[in-house]
Amino acid sequence: MTAPSQVGYDDVLRVWREADELPQIEHAWLFDHLMPIFGDPDGQTFEGWTLLSALAAQTRRLRLGVLVTSNRFRPPAILAKIATTVDIVSGGRLDFGIGAGSRPGHPMARREYDAHGLPYHDAAHAVASLAEACTVIKRLWTETEPFDFDGTHHRLTQAYGNPKPVQRPHPPIVIGGRASATLRVVAEHADIWNIPGGDLDDVVQRSALLDRYCAEIGRDPAAIVRSIHVPVSYERPAPTRDMIAQALDAGFRHVVLGLPAPFPEGVARWVADELVTPSA
């Protein structure tokens, strides 16, 4: 994962092109923030989906996505169209990441809503909106006739998606989050669940809670791939390797390695040699 913040376009492109040549690295990710959430608060940050489309055109093998899209930023029908475009540009390599959006407790993330004229609703509103958005997006990707949707948070009239994504029935849906309410949405809609790291005992407990929610709606918990974000230390790779091993042992087969900026020359090869291969 290369957060597109406090770095230039050429920096991100360099890392992705290098990673695209390394079979040990299976997927690459951006984040979805409109202003920095670390470092210089006035530093540059690129819009994630626009950048993702550019990177999709510059790579050939990597699966790719935004970890994860804030459902608060874009109406779901617009987001479905954007994601379809990226899936087509990439030749069917998109993993569609989405979540409820940043919590107000993170002041650097909170400010981007006011700065861009975006409403910021409470957590209950955000999660309910996310559930409706997932329904709308899947319908736009799969249904062959226009439809109306009359939800609490989203309303569409004669909605229809054309073209459809390359991947059928649709790109894998990655939902990120750890809150109980979000995990209920994961149980219903996700193909992959990502949790943004943290204490491993808590991560395992969250995964067990997701199992329970799946059972309650009659879904096989094994149908949802477990994913975790692991921060990388260039200076101390051993703790990162240990965390990867612990995550794998806990059943998290989809590991996203968060690279801190700036990105050193040859960092993708370093990741493959120092972090991925030793834990294989």
C-alpha positions as CSV (number, residue, x, y, z in Angstrom):
1,M,0.0,0.0,0.0
2,T,1.4,3.3,-1.1
3,A,-0.7,6.1,0.5
4,P,-0.7,8.9,-2.2
5,S,0.2,11.6,0.3
6,Q,3.4,13.5,0.9
7,V,4.8,11.9,-2.2
8,G,4.7,12.7,-6.0
9,Y,3.0,10.8,-8.8
10,D,6.3,9.6,-10.1
11,D,7.2,8.1,-6.7
12,V,4.0,6.1,-6.6
13,L,4.3,5.0,-10.2
14,R,7.9,3.9,-9.7
15,V,6.9,1.6,-6.8
16,W,3.9,0.1,-8.7
17,R,5.8,-0.5,-11.9
18,E,8.5,-2.3,-9.9
19,A,6.0,-4.3,-7.9
20,D,4.2,-5.3,-11.1
21,E,7.3,-7.2,-12.1
22,L,7.5,-9.2,-8.9
23,P,5.2,-12.2,-8.6
24,Q,5.7,-12.3,-4.8
25,I,3.6,-9.1,-4.6
26,E,0.0,-9.9,-5.6
27,H,-1.8,-6.6,-5.1
28,A,-1.2,-2.9,-4.6
29,W,-3.4,-0.3,-2.9
30,L,-4.0,3.4,-2.5
31,F,-6.0,5.2,0.2
32,D,-9.0,7.5,0.0
33,H,-8.3,10.8,1.6
34,L,-8.5,14.3,0.2
35,M,-6.0,15.9,2.6
36,P,-3.0,14.5,4.5
37,I,-3.8,12.4,7.6
38,F,-0.1,12.2,8.5
39,G,3.0,14.5,8.1
40,D,2.7,18.1,6.9
41,P,-1.0,19.0,7.1
42,D,-0.6,21.3,4.1
43,G,1.2,18.6,2.1
44,Q,-0.1,17.2,-1.2
45,T,-2.5,14.3,-1.4
46,F,-3.8,12.8,-4.7
47,E,-7.4,11.7,-5.2
48,G,-7.4,8.0,-5.0
49,W,-9.6,6.8,-7.8
50,T,-8.2,9.1,-10.4
51,L,-4.7,8.0,-9.5
52,L,-5.8,4.3,-9.5
53,S,-7.1,4.6,-13.0
54,A,-3.7,6.0,-14.1
55,L,-1.8,3.2,-12.3
56,A,-4.2,0.6,-13.8
57,A,-3.1,1.8,-17.3
58,Q,0.6,1.6,-16.3
59,T,0.6,-1.9,-14.9
60,R,-0.4,-5.3,-16.3
61,R,-0.5,-7.9,-13.5
62,L,-1.1,-6.5,-10.1
63,R,-4.6,-6.6,-8.6
64,L,-5.3,-3.1,-7.4
65,G,-7.7,-1.0,-5.4
66,V,-8.4,1.7,-2.9
67,L,-8.2,0.6,0.8
68,V,-10.8,1.7,1.4
69,T,-13.1,4.2,-0.4
70,S,-15.0,6.5,1.9
71,N,-18.6,6.0,1.2
72,R,-19.1,9.5,2.4
73,F,-17.2,11.1,-0.5
74,R,-19.2,9.9,-3.6
75,P,-22.8,8.9,-4.3
76,P,-22.9,5.1,-4.9
77,A,-24.1,5.3,-8.5
78,I,-21.2,7.6,-9.3
79,L,-18.8,5.3,-7.5
80,A,-20.1,2.3,-9.3
81,K,-19.4,4.0,-12.6
82,I,-15.9,5.0,-11.5
83,A,-15.0,1.5,-10.3
84,T,-16.4,0.0,-13.5
85,T,-14.1,2.3,-15.5
86,V,-11.1,1.2,-13.5
87,D,-12.0,-2.5,-13.9
88,I,-12.1,-2.0,-17.6
89,V,-8.9,0.0,-17.8
90,S,-7.1,-2.6,-15.8
91,G,-8.5,-5.6,-17.8
92,G,-10.4,-6.9,-14.8
93,R,-7.9,-6.5,-11.9
94,L,-9.9,-4.3,-9.6
95,D,-10.6,-5.3,-6.0
96,F,-13.4,-2.8,-4.9
97,G,-12.6,-1.4,-1.5
98,I,-15.2,0.5,0.4
99,G,-16.0,1.5,4.0
100,A,-18.1,3.8,6.1
101,G,-15.5,6.6,6.1
102,S,-13.3,8.2,8.7
103,R,-14.4,8.7,12.3
104,P,-14.6,12.2,13.8
105,G,-12.0,11.2,16.4
106,H,-9.2,11.6,13.8
107,P,-9.0,15.4,13.5
108,M,-6.8,15.4,10.4
109,A,-9.3,13.2,8.6
110,R,-12.3,15.1,10.0
111,R,-11.2,18.4,8.5
112,E,-11.3,17.2,4.9
113,Y,-15.1,17.0,4.9
114,D,-15.6,20.7,5.8
115,A,-12.8,21.7,3.4
116,H,-14.5,20.0,0.5
117,G,-18.1,20.9,1.4
118,L,-19.0,17.3,2.3
119,P,-21.6,16.4,5.0
120,Y,-20.3,14.5,7.9
121,H,-23.0,12.3,9.5
122,D,-22.7,10.2,12.7
123,A,-21.5,6.6,12.7
124,A,-25.0,5.0,12.6
125,H,-25.9,7.1,9.5
126,A,-22.6,6.2,7.9
127,V,-23.0,2.4,8.3
128,A,-26.6,2.4,7.2
129,S,-25.6,4.4,4.1
130,L,-22.8,2.0,3.4
131,A,-25.2,-1.0,3.5
132,E,-27.5,0.7,1.0
133,A,-24.5,1.7,-1.2
134,C,-23.3,-1.8,-1.4
135,T,-26.7,-3.0,-2.6
136,V,-27.0,-0.2,-5.2
137,I,-23.5,-0.8,-6.5
138,K,-23.9,-4.5,-6.9
139,R,-27.3,-4.0,-8.7
140,L,-25.7,-1.4,-11.1
141,W,-23.0,-3.9,-11.9
142,T,-25.2,-6.9,-12.5
143,E,-28.8,-5.9,-13.4
144,T,-29.7,-5.8,-17.1
145,E,-32.7,-3.5,-16.8
146,P,-33.1,0.0,-15.3
147,F,-34.3,0.0,-11.7
148,D,-35.6,2.3,-9.0
149,F,-34.1,2.3,-5.5
150,D,-35.9,4.0,-2.6
151,G,-33.7,3.7,0.4
152,T,-33.4,5.8,3.6
153,H,-30.1,7.4,2.5
154,H,-30.0,6.8,-1.3
155,R,-32.7,7.2,-3.9
156,L,-32.3,6.4,-7.6
157,T,-34.7,6.5,-10.5
158,Q,-34.2,4.4,-13.6
159,A,-30.7,3.5,-12.5
160,Y,-28.7,1.5,-15.0
161,G,-25.0,0.7,-15.3
162,N,-23.5,0.4,-18.8
163,P,-20.8,-0.7,-19.4
164,K,-20.5,-3.5,-16.9
165,P,-17.3,-4.4,-15.2
166,V,-15.0,-7.0,-16.8
167,Q,-15.2,-9.3,-13.8
168,R,-18.4,-11.3,-13.4
169,P,-20.6,-11.2,-11.6
170,H,-18.7,-8.2,-10.3
171,P,-15.3,-7.2,-8.9
172,P,-14.5,-8.6,-5.5
173,I,-15.9,-6.3,-2.7
174,V,-13.5,-5.5,0.0
175,I,-15.1,-3.8,3.1
176,G,-12.8,-2.3,5.6
177,G,-13.5,-1.7,9.3
178,R,-13.6,-3.1,12.8
179,A,-16.8,-1.8,14.4
180,S,-19.6,-4.3,15.1
181,A,-22.1,-2.5,13.0
182,T,-19.7,-2.5,10.0
183,L,-19.0,-6.2,10.4
184,R,-22.7,-6.9,9.9
185,V,-22.4,-5.1,6.5
186,V,-19.3,-7.2,5.8
187,A,-21.2,-10.4,6.6
188,E,-23.8,-9.5,4.0
189,H,-21.8,-8.0,1.2
190,A,-18.1,-8.5,1.4
191,D,-15.9,-11.0,-0.5
192,I,-12.9,-9.8,1.5
193,W,-12.8,-8.1,4.9
194,N,-9.9,-5.8,5.8
195,I,-9.1,-4.7,9.3
196,P,-6.6,-1.8,9.7
197,G,-4.2,-3.7,12.0
198,G,-4.0,-3.1,15.7
199,D,-3.7,-5.6,18.6
200,L,-3.8,-9.1,17.2
201,D,-6.0,-10.4,20.0
202,D,-8.6,-7.8,19.1
203,V,-8.2,-8.6,15.4
204,V,-8.9,-12.3,16.1
205,Q,-12.0,-11.4,18.3
206,R,-13.3,-9.2,15.5
207,S,-12.9,-12.1,13.1
208,A,-14.8,-14.4,15.4
209,L,-17.6,-11.8,15.6
210,L,-17.8,-11.7,11.8
211,D,-18.1,-15.5,11.9
212,R,-21.1,-15.1,14.2
213,Y,-22.8,-12.5,12.0
214,C,-22.3,-14.7,9.0
215,A,-23.9,-17.7,10.8
216,E,-26.9,-15.5,11.8
217,I,-27.7,-14.8,8.1
218,G,-26.8,-18.2,6.9
219,R,-23.6,-17.3,5.1
220,D,-20.5,-19.5,5.2
221,P,-17.8,-17.5,7.1
222,A,-15.2,-19.1,4.9
223,A,-16.6,-17.3,1.9
224,I,-15.1,-14.0,3.2
225,V,-11.3,-13.7,2.9
226,R,-9.7,-12.2,6.0
227,S,-7.3,-9.2,5.2
228,I,-5.1,-7.2,7.5
229,H,-3.0,-4.0,7.1
230,V,0.5,-4.4,8.5
231,P,2.7,-1.3,8.8
232,V,6.2,-1.7,7.4
233,S,9.4,-0.5,9.1
234,Y,12.3,-0.1,6.8
235,E,14.7,0.1,9.7
236,R,13.4,-2.8,11.7
237,P,12.0,-5.4,9.3
238,A,12.0,-8.3,11.8
239,P,8.9,-7.0,13.8
240,T,7.1,-6.6,10.5
241,R,8.0,-10.2,9.5
242,D,6.8,-11.4,12.9
243,M,3.4,-9.6,12.5
244,I,3.0,-11.1,9.0
245,A,3.6,-14.6,10.4
246,Q,1.2,-14.0,13.3
247,A,-1.5,-12.7,10.9
248,L,-1.1,-15.7,8.7
249,D,-1.4,-18.1,11.7
250,A,-4.6,-16.3,12.7
251,G,-6.2,-17.0,9.3
252,F,-5.5,-13.7,7.6
253,R,-4.4,-14.8,4.2
254,H,-4.6,-11.4,2.5
255,V,-1.8,-9.1,3.9
256,V,-1.5,-5.5,2.9
257,L,1.9,-4.0,3.7
258,G,1.7,-0.3,4.4
259,L,4.8,1.5,3.1
260,P,5.8,4.7,4.8
261,A,6.7,7.7,2.7
262,P,9.1,8.6,1.2
263,F,9.5,5.3,-0.7
264,P,13.2,4.3,-1.0
265,E,14.6,3.2,-4.4
266,G,14.0,-0.5,-5.0
267,V,11.4,-0.7,-2.1
268,A,9.2,-3.2,-3.9
269,R,12.2,-5.6,-4.4
270,W,13.1,-5.0,-0.8
271,V,9.6,-6.0,0.3
272,A,9.7,-9.1,-1.8
273,D,13.1,-10.2,-0.5
274,E,12.9,-9.1,3.2
275,L,9.2,-9.4,4.1
276,V,7.3,-11.7,1.7
277,T,9.7,-14.5,0.8
278,P,10.9,-15.2,4.4
279,S,7.3,-15.8,5.5
280,A,6.3,-17.9,2.5
